[in-house]
Amino acid sequence: MAVEEVLSDLKKKIEERLPDGTTISNVEFEGPQLVVYTEEPKKFADNGNIVRNLAKALRTRIVVRPDPKVLMPPEESIRKIEETVPSESVVSNYHFDPDVGEVIIEAEKPGLVIGKHGETLREITKKIGWTPRVVRTPPIKSRTVKNIREFMRTNHKERKEILKAVGRKIHRGCTSRDQWVRITSLGGAREVGRSCFIVSTPESRIMIDCGVNVASDDDMSPYLYVPEAFPINQIDAVVLTHAHLDHQGLVPLLYKYGFEGPVYCTPPTRDLMALLQLDFIDVAAKEGKRPPYSSADVREVLKHTIVLDYEEVTDIAPDIKLTFHNAGHILGSAVSHFHIGDGLHNVVFTGDFKFEKTRLFDAAVNKFPRVESVVMESTYGSSNAIQPSLAEAESNLKTVIKETLSKNGVVLIPAFAVGRSQEVMIVIEDAIRKGEIPNVPVYLDGMIWEATAIHATYPEYLNNDLRRLIFQKGENPFLAECFQPVDSNELRQKIIEESQPCVILSTSGMMNAGPVIEYFKAFADNENNTLVFVGYQADGTLGRRIQKGWKEIPLSTSNGTLVISMNMRVEVIDGFSGHSDRRQLMDYIKKMKPRPERVYTEHGDERSCLDLASSIHKKNKLETRALTNLETVRLV
């Protein structure tokens, strides 16, 4: 059936199910959702069950939009909104988009604008005709969030056309009588870096992740030229599990080479993705390398990105539905569940995940309506890869900080901007608040403060305890007075020259670049200072050399090589990893419901992938396989 016929048929079905006296003027696909236009938005707002019942009956996501001619003027609308929403919600801005009949309301407390079960939103629609959409005012000013929101508003007309094209492609209807599902590994199999997979059926091709291996110039990108991925413009969609560069760093390259389809991810992943891609370009330029894409390609990604919340079932192809679930790895990370065909097959891609509750996130989800195949990470898959508990890691960190500060020393923590930094921040804030360590400044340098601002913008993606603290008690640990962003070279030099007892979190996490080098040069020769590693240090990095015990550290500078005498104490504190260790990986499959039929391992060195696959097979009597790059496996 042609798309026009599908839309005509849907319009009839909707009209048959509408209450008497309620009419619609048009229906249109926009991305994965069906948009219903009406001259009577108040009638839809009066009865909140209309849309719910339609979505259930038609098994698709439905959005109701007002016909432009029934919209109240913006000035009058703002007055009506302010009469309707509680003043405690602290509305900071309004943005009206007449093309979609939508008013975006920025508020410090979005829940109060939404109201119980969306009652306040419906009341707003009844009064002004516009469809209200609520976003959180970032509690910490974020350049990234601000720029993305402005960019989306500025490009809304082009984006609407993109979404229409995507919607029509999704709902084009199935044509093949054959039924099969295959997975092709394009990167990240028996290795860490450049994660990329294709799920293909007779109808569709979906790419899961498209990462860059920043540690290798030879094996930097996935095998994007193979028949399963090429030509690029025949891929239906890209699905991103999370924002780390080894999973999304080459997505802009797809658009550079002709991809025009959508990218699906969670809202925090979109914002962190843009932040990290722009930083990737910047670092490459500073190192004298040619970046693989430009900032214009990053903007193209944003135009095509469709954000989905956890648990939101969404059509992304004629025969594939996608649902994201919490992965517990970093902000917005998602275990991705694909329902293929009419119950034909269900495959879960875990991406990177943590099967344990942490200071930031709840444990990764492993309960699904149905699952036959699982493709899972194996970073710590080898039998001896057991991490200390989080409680032990936190205790060790507090002890090291306390001992260093008692000697009037400085604690320097090289940290990755996204994930580990925020986890460590929460531990330190909690310890200072409870008096377990002295109340000293905690300086945040590099991208850490900007990444933290994005975390503060999306508290609904944090764990239950943090959400309760933020929403019910009004306490946001990221806003604690102890945290001080280092936003200038002058402040950095002042911290270095005064050398007062303090804690410094700075990028980069492996000490291969960034402001951490300036602090290291200043503090390395003093034995009262401590360098604390809380993340993995790859071979060849400065961090790894220090871990190995080097006492004379050569650093390249504009004036030649500078040799640093290494006298400061060095501590390695394991347990803060955002990855599951060996026990958690085994538990994830053992406790999965329903029980899968087969498991494929990836995202680990060869030994880890093989060891984990073998152990899961022996313990659970499941079919397992350690995937290899460039192989295609048939699931059905």
C-alpha positions as CSV (number, residue, x, y, z in Angstrom):
1,M,0.0,0.0,0.0
2,A,1.4,3.5,-0.9
3,V,2.0,6.0,1.9
4,E,-0.8,8.2,0.7
5,E,-3.2,5.3,0.9
6,V,-1.9,4.4,4.4
7,L,-2.5,8.0,5.6
8,S,-6.0,8.1,4.0
9,D,-6.9,4.8,5.7
10,L,-5.5,6.0,9.1
11,K,-7.6,9.3,8.8
12,K,-10.7,7.2,8.3
13,K,-10.0,4.9,11.2
14,I,-9.3,8.0,13.5
15,E,-12.5,9.7,12.4
16,E,-14.5,6.5,13.1
17,R,-13.1,6.5,16.7
18,L,-13.5,10.2,17.5
19,P,-16.3,11.3,19.9
20,D,-19.3,12.9,18.2
21,G,-18.7,16.5,17.2
22,T,-14.8,16.2,17.2
23,T,-13.2,16.6,13.8
24,I,-9.7,16.5,12.3
25,S,-8.4,18.4,9.3
26,N,-5.3,16.4,8.2
27,V,-3.0,13.6,9.2
28,E,0.8,13.4,8.4
29,F,3.7,11.2,9.3
30,E,6.6,13.0,11.1
31,G,9.4,10.6,11.9
32,P,8.0,7.7,13.9
33,Q,4.8,9.5,15.0
34,L,1.5,10.2,13.3
35,V,0.5,13.9,13.6
36,V,-3.2,14.7,13.7
37,Y,-4.2,18.3,12.9
38,T,-7.4,19.7,14.2
39,E,-9.3,23.0,14.4
40,E,-10.6,21.9,17.8
41,P,-7.6,21.3,20.0
42,K,-9.7,22.2,23.1
43,K,-11.9,19.1,22.5
44,F,-8.9,16.8,22.5
45,A,-7.6,18.6,25.6
46,D,-11.0,18.2,27.3
47,N,-10.7,14.4,26.9
48,G,-7.2,13.1,27.7
49,N,-8.2,9.6,26.7
50,I,-8.8,10.3,23.0
51,V,-5.2,10.3,22.1
52,R,-4.4,7.3,24.4
53,N,-7.2,5.2,22.9
54,L,-6.2,6.1,19.3
55,A,-2.6,5.2,19.9
56,K,-3.6,1.9,21.5
57,A,-6.0,1.0,18.7
58,L,-3.7,2.1,15.8
59,R,-0.5,0.8,17.6
60,T,1.4,4.0,16.7
61,R,2.6,7.2,18.5
62,I,0.1,10.0,17.9
63,V,0.6,13.7,18.4
64,V,-2.3,16.2,18.1
65,R,-1.5,19.6,16.6
66,P,-3.8,22.6,16.3
67,D,-4.6,24.1,12.9
68,P,-2.6,27.4,12.7
69,K,-5.8,29.4,12.2
70,V,-7.1,28.6,15.7
71,L,-4.0,29.7,17.6
72,M,-4.2,32.6,20.1
73,P,-1.6,35.4,19.6
74,P,1.7,34.7,21.6
75,E,1.5,37.7,23.9
76,E,-2.0,36.8,25.0
77,S,-1.0,33.1,25.3
78,I,1.8,33.9,27.7
79,R,-0.6,35.8,29.9
80,K,-3.0,32.8,29.9
81,I,-0.1,30.3,30.6
82,E,1.1,32.4,33.6
83,E,-2.5,32.4,35.0
84,T,-2.6,28.6,34.7
85,V,0.8,27.3,35.9
86,P,2.0,27.6,39.5
87,S,4.5,30.5,40.1
88,E,6.8,28.0,41.9
89,S,7.4,26.3,38.5
90,V,9.6,29.4,37.6
91,V,9.1,29.7,33.9
92,S,12.2,31.3,32.3
93,N,11.3,31.4,28.6
94,Y,8.7,30.8,25.9
95,H,9.3,29.9,22.2
96,F,6.3,29.7,19.8
97,D,6.5,27.7,16.6
98,P,3.5,28.4,14.4
99,D,4.5,25.8,11.9
100,V,3.7,23.0,14.3
101,G,1.4,24.9,16.6
102,E,3.8,24.3,19.6
103,V,4.9,26.5,22.4
104,I,8.0,25.4,24.2
105,I,7.9,26.4,27.9
106,E,11.3,26.4,29.7
107,A,10.8,26.0,33.5
108,E,13.0,25.2,36.5
109,K,10.4,22.7,37.7
110,P,8.8,21.1,34.6
111,G,6.6,18.8,36.7
112,L,4.6,21.7,38.0
113,V,3.9,22.9,34.5
114,I,2.9,19.4,33.3
115,G,0.6,18.8,36.3
116,K,-0.7,15.5,37.5
117,H,-1.2,13.1,34.6
118,G,-0.7,16.1,32.3
119,E,-3.7,18.0,33.5
120,T,-2.1,21.4,33.5
121,L,-0.8,20.9,29.9
122,R,-4.4,20.1,28.8
123,E,-5.7,23.2,30.6
124,I,-3.1,25.3,28.7
125,T,-4.2,23.8,25.3
126,K,-7.9,24.5,26.1
127,K,-7.1,28.1,26.9
128,I,-4.7,29.0,24.0
129,G,-4.9,26.3,21.3
130,W,-1.2,25.9,21.2
131,T,0.3,22.5,22.1
132,P,2.6,23.1,25.1
133,R,6.0,21.2,25.3
134,V,8.0,21.6,28.5
135,V,11.7,21.6,28.9
136,R,13.9,22.1,31.9
137,T,15.8,25.3,32.5
138,P,19.3,24.1,32.9
139,P,20.2,24.7,36.6
140,I,23.8,25.1,35.6
141,K,24.2,27.2,32.4
142,S,25.1,24.9,29.6
143,R,26.5,26.3,26.4
144,T,25.8,22.9,24.7
145,V,22.1,22.7,25.8
146,K,21.5,26.4,24.9
147,N,23.1,26.1,21.4
148,I,21.3,22.8,20.6
149,R,17.9,24.2,21.6
150,E,18.4,27.4,19.6
151,F,19.7,25.4,16.6
152,M,16.6,23.2,16.6
153,R,14.3,26.2,16.8
154,T,16.1,28.0,14.0
155,N,16.0,24.9,11.7
156,H,12.5,23.8,12.6
157,K,11.2,24.1,9.0
158,E,14.0,22.0,7.5
159,R,13.7,19.5,10.3
160,K,9.9,19.2,9.7
161,E,10.6,18.2,6.1
162,I,13.3,15.7,7.2
163,L,10.8,14.2,9.7
164,K,8.1,13.9,7.0
165,A,10.5,12.0,4.7
166,V,11.6,9.7,7.6
167,G,7.9,9.1,8.5
168,R,7.0,8.1,5.0
169,K,10.0,5.7,4.8
170,I,9.1,4.0,8.1
171,H,5.4,3.5,7.0
172,R,6.1,2.5,3.5
173,G,4.8,-1.0,4.1
174,C,6.4,-4.4,3.8
175,T,6.9,-6.0,0.4
176,S,9.0,-9.1,0.8
177,R,7.6,-12.6,1.6
178,D,10.9,-13.8,2.9
179,Q,11.6,-13.7,6.7
180,W,15.2,-13.5,8.0
181,V,17.3,-11.4,10.4
182,R,21.1,-11.0,10.2
183,I,23.7,-9.1,12.2
184,T,26.9,-7.9,10.6
185,S,29.9,-6.8,12.7
186,L,31.6,-3.7,11.2
187,G,33.7,-2.8,14.3
188,G,34.0,-3.5,18.0
189,A,34.1,-7.3,17.7
190,R,37.0,-8.8,19.7
191,E,38.3,-5.2,20.3
192,V,37.3,-2.0,22.1
193,G,36.7,1.0,19.9
194,R,34.8,1.7,16.6
195,S,31.7,-0.2,17.7
196,C,29.4,-0.6,14.7
197,F,26.8,-3.3,13.8
198,I,24.1,-3.7,11.1
199,V,20.8,-5.5,11.7
200,S,19.3,-6.4,8.4
201,T,16.0,-7.9,7.2
202,P,14.5,-8.2,3.7
203,E,12.9,-4.8,4.4
204,S,15.3,-2.8,6.4
205,R,18.9,-2.0,7.5
206,I,19.5,-0.5,10.9
207,M,23.0,0.6,12.0
208,I,23.7,0.3,15.8
209,D,26.5,2.7,16.8
210,C,29.2,4.1,14.6
211,G,32.2,4.8,16.7
212,V,35.8,5.9,16.3
213,N,38.9,4.2,17.8
214,V,40.7,7.2,19.0
215,A,43.7,5.1,20.2
216,S,44.5,3.8,16.7
217,D,45.3,5.6,13.4
218,D,45.3,2.3,11.5
219,D,42.0,0.8,12.7
220,M,40.2,4.1,13.5
221,S,36.9,3.6,11.7
222,P,34.4,0.7,11.2
223,Y,34.3,-1.2,7.9
224,L,31.7,1.1,6.3
225,Y,32.6,0.2,2.7
226,V,31.3,-3.5,2.9
227,P,28.1,-4.5,1.0
228,E,26.0,-4.7,4.2
229,A,26.6,-0.9,4.9
230,F,27.2,0.4,1.4
231,P,25.7,2.5,-0.2
232,I,25.3,4.5,3.1
233,N,22.0,6.1,1.9
234,Q,20.3,2.7,1.9
235,I,20.6,2.4,5.7
236,D,17.1,3.1,7.3
237,A,18.4,4.5,10.6
238,V,21.2,4.7,13.0
239,V,20.6,3.8,16.7
240,L,23.0,5.0,19.3
241,T,23.5,3.2,22.6
242,H,25.3,6.1,24.3
243,A,27.5,9.2,23.7
244,H,31.1,7.9,24.1
245,L,33.2,8.5,21.0
246,D,33.9,4.8,20.5
247,H,30.2,4.4,19.9
248,Q,29.2,7.6,18.1
249,G,32.3,9.5,17.0
250,L,31.9,8.8,13.3
251,V,28.2,9.4,12.9
252,P,28.8,12.9,11.2
253,L,30.9,11.0,8.6
254,L,27.8,9.1,7.5
255,Y,26.1,12.4,6.5
256,K,29.3,13.6,4.8
257,Y,29.0,10.5,2.5
258,G,25.3,10.6,1.7
259,F,23.3,9.3,4.6
260,E,20.0,11.1,5.0
261,G,18.2,9.0,7.5
262,P,17.5,9.5,11.2
263,V,19.6,9.0,14.3
264,Y,17.8,7.6,17.3
265,C,19.1,8.2,20.8
266,T,18.0,9.5,24.2
267,P,17.9,13.3,24.8
268,P,21.0,13.4,27.0
269,T,22.9,11.3,24.5
270,R,22.1,13.8,21.8
271,D,23.6,16.7,23.8
272,L,26.6,14.8,25.0
273,M,27.2,13.5,21.5
274,A,27.4,17.0,20.0
275,L,29.7,18.1,22.9
276,L,32.1,15.2,22.3
277,Q,32.1,15.3,18.5
278,L,33.0,19.0,18.5
279,D,35.7,18.4,21.1
280,F,37.0,15.5,18.9
281,I,37.3,17.9,15.9
282,D,39.0,20.5,18.1
283,V,41.6,18.1,19.6
284,A,42.4,16.7,16.1
285,A,43.1,20.2,14.8
286,K,45.2,21.1,17.8
287,E,47.3,17.9,17.3
288,G,47.8,18.8,13.6
289,K,45.6,16.0,12.3
290,R,42.9,16.4,9.7
291,P,39.5,15.9,11.3
292,P,37.3,13.3,9.5
293,Y,34.4,15.7,9.4
294,S,33.5,19.4,10.1
295,S,31.2,21.2,12.6
296,A,28.7,21.5,9.6
297,D,28.5,17.7,9.6
298,V,27.8,17.7,13.4
299,R,24.9,20.1,12.8
300,E,23.6,17.8,10.1
301,V,23.5,15.0,12.7
302,L,21.5,17.2,15.0
303,K,18.9,18.1,12.3
304,H,18.3,14.3,11.8
305,T,18.3,13.2,15.4
306,I,15.1,11.9,16.9
307,V,15.2,11.6,20.7
308,L,13.3,8.8,22.6
309,D,12.8,8.4,26.3
310,Y,13.3,5.1,28.1
311,E,10.5,2.5,27.7
312,E,9.0,4.4,24.6
313,V,8.1,1.8,21.9
314,T,8.8,3.3,18.5
315,D,8.6,2.2,14.9
316,I,11.9,2.9,13.1
317,A,11.3,0.8,10.0
318,P,8.4,-1.0,8.4
319,D,9.2,-4.2,10.3
320,I,11.2,-3.0,13.3
321,K,10.2,-1.4,16.6
322,L,12.8,0.0,19.0
323,T,12.7,0.5,22.8
324,F,15.4,2.0,24.9
325,H,16.0,0.9,28.5
326,N,18.4,2.3,31.1
327,A,22.0,0.8,30.7
328,G,23.5,2.4,33.9
329,H,26.8,3.2,32.0
330,I,26.7,7.0,31.5
331,L,23.9,9.6,31.3
332,G,21.3,8.6,28.8
333,S,23.0,5.2,27.9
334,A,20.5,2.7,26.6
335,V,20.1,-1.0,26.3
336,S,18.4,-1.2,22.9
337,H,15.6,-3.7,22.3
338,F,14.6,-4.4,18.7
339,H,11.2,-6.2,18.0
340,I,11.5,-7.5,14.4
341,G,8.5,-8.4,12.2
342,D,5.2,-9.5,13.7
343,G,6.8,-11.4,16.6
344,L,9.5,-12.9,14.3
345,H,12.5,-12.1,16.5
346,N,13.7,-9.9,19.4
347,V,17.3,-8.9,19.7
348,V,18.9,-6.8,22.5
349,F,22.1,-4.8,22.0
350,T,23.4,-3.9,25.5
351,G,25.9,-1.3,24.4
352,D,28.1,-0.6,27.4
353,F,26.3,-1.3,30.6
354,K,26.6,-1.5,34.4
355,F,24.5,-4.2,36.2
356,E,24.8,-2.6,39.6
357,K,23.3,0.5,41.1
358,T,25.8,3.4,41.3
359,R,25.8,6.9,42.8
360,L,24.4,8.2,39.5
361,F,22.3,5.4,37.9
362,D,20.1,2.5,38.6
363,A,21.3,-1.0,37.4
364,A,21.0,-1.8,33.7
365,V,17.6,-3.3,32.7
366,N,17.5,-6.9,31.8
367,K,13.7,-7.6,31.8
368,F,12.0,-7.5,28.5
369,P,8.6,-8.5,27.0
370,R,10.5,-10.9,24.7
371,V,14.1,-11.6,23.8
372,E,15.7,-14.4,21.7
373,S,19.2,-13.0,21.0
374,V,21.5,-10.7,23.0
375,V,24.6,-8.9,21.7
376,M,26.6,-7.8,24.8
377,E,29.7,-6.0,25.8
378,S,32.7,-8.0,27.3
379,T,35.1,-5.3,28.5
380,Y,35.7,-7.2,31.7
381,G,34.7,-10.6,30.3
382,S,37.8,-12.5,31.3
383,S,37.5,-14.8,34.3
384,N,39.9,-12.7,36.5
385,A,38.3,-9.3,35.7
386,I,36.7,-8.7,39.1
387,Q,36.4,-5.1,40.2
388,P,36.2,-4.0,43.9
389,S,32.8,-3.0,45.1
390,L,31.7,0.6,44.8
391,A,31.6,0.9,48.6
392,E,35.3,-0.2,48.7
393,A,36.3,2.2,45.9
394,E,34.6,5.1,47.6
395,S,36.2,4.3,51.0
396,N,39.6,4.1,49.3
397,L,39.1,7.5,47.5
398,K,38.1,9.2,50.7
399,T,41.0,7.8,52.6
400,V,43.5,9.0,50.0
401,I,42.0,12.5,49.9
402,K,42.0,12.8,53.6
403,E,45.6,11.7,54.0
404,T,46.8,14.0,51.2
405,L,44.9,17.0,52.6
406,S,46.3,16.4,56.1
407,K,49.8,17.0,54.6
408,N,48.5,20.2,52.9
409,G,48.8,18.4,49.6
410,V,46.9,18.6,46.4
411,V,44.8,15.7,45.0
412,L,44.9,15.5,41.2
413,I,42.4,13.2,39.6
414,P,42.6,12.7,35.8
415,A,39.0,12.0,34.8
416,F,36.9,11.4,31.7
417,A,34.5,14.3,31.3
418,V,31.4,12.2,31.0
419,G,30.5,9.6,33.6
420,R,33.4,9.0,35.9
421,S,33.8,12.7,36.8
422,Q,30.2,13.0,37.9
423,E,30.4,9.7,39.9
424,V,33.5,11.0,41.8
425,M,31.9,14.4,42.3
426,I,28.9,12.9,44.0
427,V,31.2,10.8,46.3
428,I,33.3,13.9,47.2
429,E,30.3,16.2,47.8
430,D,28.7,13.5,50.1
431,A,31.9,13.1,52.0
432,I,32.4,16.9,52.5
433,R,28.7,17.3,53.6
434,K,29.1,14.5,56.2
435,G,32.4,15.9,57.4
436,E,34.3,12.8,56.3
437,I,36.9,14.9,54.5
438,P,37.8,18.6,54.9
439,N,35.7,21.2,53.1
440,V,38.2,22.3,50.5
441,P,37.6,23.6,47.0
442,V,37.0,20.9,44.3
443,Y,38.1,22.4,41.0
444,L,36.6,21.1,37.7
445,D,38.7,21.7,34.6
446,G,38.4,20.8,31.0
447,M,35.0,19.7,29.7
448,I,33.9,18.3,33.1
449,W,31.8,21.4,34.1
450,E,30.0,21.5,30.7
451,A,29.3,17.7,30.9
452,T,28.1,18.2,34.5
453,A,25.7,21.0,33.4
454,I,24.2,18.5,30.9
455,H,23.7,16.0,33.8
456,A,22.0,18.7,35.8
457,T,19.6,19.4,32.9
458,Y,18.4,15.7,32.8
459,P,17.8,14.6,36.5
460,E,15.1,12.2,35.3
461,Y,17.9,10.0,33.8
462,L,19.6,9.7,37.2
463,N,18.8,7.0,39.8
464,N,15.8,7.0,42.1
465,D,17.8,8.4,45.1
466,L,19.1,11.4,43.2
467,R,15.8,12.1,41.6
468,R,14.1,12.1,45.0
469,L,16.9,14.4,46.4
470,I,16.5,16.8,43.5
471,F,12.7,16.8,43.0
472,Q,11.4,16.3,46.5
473,K,14.0,17.9,48.7
474,G,15.2,20.5,46.2
475,E,18.9,19.5,46.8
476,N,21.1,19.1,43.7
477,P,24.5,17.8,44.6
478,F,26.0,19.1,41.4
479,L,25.2,22.6,42.6
480,A,27.2,22.2,45.9
481,E,29.3,25.2,46.9
482,C,32.5,23.1,47.0
483,F,32.5,22.7,43.2
484,Q,34.4,25.5,41.3
485,P,34.7,25.4,37.5
486,V,38.0,26.5,36.1
487,D,36.9,28.6,33.2
488,S,40.1,30.6,32.4
489,N,43.9,30.2,32.2
490,E,44.2,32.9,34.9
491,L,42.3,30.8,37.4
492,R,44.3,27.7,36.5
493,Q,47.6,29.6,37.0
494,K,46.3,31.0,40.3
495,I,45.5,27.4,41.6
496,I,48.9,26.2,40.5
497,E,50.8,29.2,42.0
498,E,49.0,29.3,45.3
499,S,49.1,25.5,45.7
500,Q,46.6,25.4,48.5
501,P,45.1,22.0,49.7
502,C,42.4,21.1,47.2
503,V,41.0,18.4,44.9
504,I,41.3,18.9,41.1
505,L,39.3,16.9,38.6
506,S,40.6,17.5,35.1
507,T,40.6,16.0,31.6
508,S,41.9,14.1,29.9
509,G,41.3,10.9,31.8
510,M,44.4,9.1,30.4
511,M,46.6,12.2,30.6
512,N,47.3,12.2,26.9
513,A,46.2,15.9,26.5
514,G,44.2,18.6,28.2
515,P,44.7,20.9,31.3
516,V,45.6,17.9,33.5
517,I,49.1,18.2,32.0
518,E,49.5,21.7,33.3
519,Y,48.6,20.6,36.9
520,F,50.8,17.5,36.6
521,K,53.9,19.6,35.6
522,A,53.3,21.9,38.6
523,F,52.5,19.3,41.3
524,A,54.5,16.2,40.2
525,D,57.7,16.9,42.2
526,N,56.0,17.3,45.6
527,E,55.7,14.1,47.6
528,N,52.8,15.5,49.6
529,N,50.6,15.7,46.5
530,T,48.7,12.6,45.2
531,L,47.8,11.6,41.6
532,V,44.7,9.4,41.7
533,F,43.6,7.2,38.8
534,V,39.9,6.3,38.8
535,G,39.7,5.1,35.2
536,Y,41.4,2.8,32.7
537,Q,44.8,3.8,31.3
538,A,45.5,2.5,27.9
539,D,48.9,1.3,26.7
540,G,51.0,4.1,25.3
541,T,49.3,6.9,27.3
542,L,51.1,9.1,29.8
543,G,48.8,7.7,32.5
544,R,49.9,4.1,31.8
545,R,53.6,5.1,32.0
546,I,53.0,6.7,35.4
547,Q,51.1,3.6,36.6
548,K,54.1,1.5,35.5
549,G,56.3,3.5,37.9
550,W,58.2,5.8,35.6
551,K,60.1,8.4,37.7
552,E,61.4,10.6,34.9
553,I,58.5,11.7,32.6
554,P,59.4,13.3,29.2
555,L,56.8,15.8,28.0
556,S,56.8,17.4,24.6
557,T,56.5,21.2,24.7
558,S,56.8,24.1,22.2
559,N,60.4,24.5,23.5
560,G,61.4,20.9,23.1
561,T,61.2,18.0,25.6
562,L,60.7,18.7,29.3
563,V,61.6,16.0,31.8
564,I,59.4,15.9,34.9
565,S,60.6,14.4,38.1
566,M,57.9,12.2,39.5
567,N,57.8,12.4,43.3
568,M,54.1,12.7,44.0
569,R,52.2,9.7,45.4
570,V,50.3,7.6,42.8
571,E,47.1,5.7,43.7
572,V,45.0,3.5,41.4
573,I,41.4,3.2,42.7
574,D,39.4,0.5,40.8
575,G,35.7,0.1,41.2
576,F,34.4,3.4,39.6
577,S,34.2,1.9,36.1
578,G,30.9,2.3,34.2
579,H,31.3,-1.2,32.9
580,S,30.1,-4.4,34.5
581,D,32.8,-6.6,35.8
582,R,33.0,-10.4,35.1
583,R,30.5,-11.3,37.9
584,Q,28.0,-8.7,36.8
585,L,28.2,-9.7,33.1
586,M,27.5,-13.3,34.1
587,D,24.6,-12.2,36.4
588,Y,23.1,-10.1,33.7
589,I,22.4,-13.1,31.5
590,K,21.7,-15.5,34.3
591,K,18.9,-13.2,35.7
592,M,17.6,-12.0,32.3
593,K,13.8,-12.5,31.8
594,P,12.8,-14.1,29.6
595,R,15.7,-16.4,29.2
596,P,17.4,-15.7,25.8
597,E,18.2,-18.4,23.3
598,R,21.6,-17.2,22.3
599,V,24.3,-14.6,23.3
600,Y,26.9,-12.9,21.2
601,T,29.9,-11.2,22.8
602,E,31.7,-8.1,21.6
603,H,33.4,-4.9,22.9
604,G,36.4,-6.5,24.7
605,D,39.8,-7.9,23.7
606,E,39.8,-11.3,22.1
607,R,40.5,-13.2,25.3
608,S,37.6,-11.4,27.2
609,C,35.1,-12.0,24.4
610,L,36.0,-15.7,24.0
611,D,36.2,-16.3,27.8
612,L,32.8,-14.7,28.5
613,A,31.1,-16.5,25.6
614,S,32.5,-19.9,26.8
615,S,31.5,-19.3,30.4
616,I,27.9,-18.2,29.6
617,H,27.5,-21.3,27.4
618,K,28.8,-23.6,30.2
619,K,26.8,-22.0,33.0
620,N,23.5,-21.4,31.3
621,K,23.5,-24.0,28.5
622,L,22.9,-21.2,25.9
623,E,24.2,-21.0,22.3
624,T,27.0,-18.4,22.4
625,R,29.6,-16.9,20.0
626,A,32.3,-14.3,20.2
627,L,31.6,-12.1,17.1
628,T,34.4,-11.3,14.6
629,N,34.6,-8.1,12.6
630,L,33.2,-8.5,9.0
631,E,31.2,-11.6,9.8
632,T,27.5,-11.9,9.3
633,V,25.4,-14.1,11.6
634,R,21.9,-15.2,10.8
635,L,19.5,-15.0,13.7
636,V,16.4,-16.3,11.9
